[in-house]
């Protein structure tokens, strides 16, 4: 994959302006913060985020992929105050599971 950054542009933080990729395309959808038995172990946003991201990576692994192969991800949160309060923790989980990608 190649990050697309026009000359002179400041690198964005937390996203990519564009990515050029070759090869197989895998679509993953519907991953929420429950475990493999479809049970929520917590009502808190932080452990649910961790579990949802782990679920995405588990499905991707079945296709032979890794976190570094993800080109785009959309996350939905219905509790903005909880999200805003947990941003540091969510960022730490992202870096732990996704690395610098």
Helices and strands as residue ranges (DSSP letters): E 2-3, E 19-20, H 45-62, G 67-69, H 80-85, H 87-98
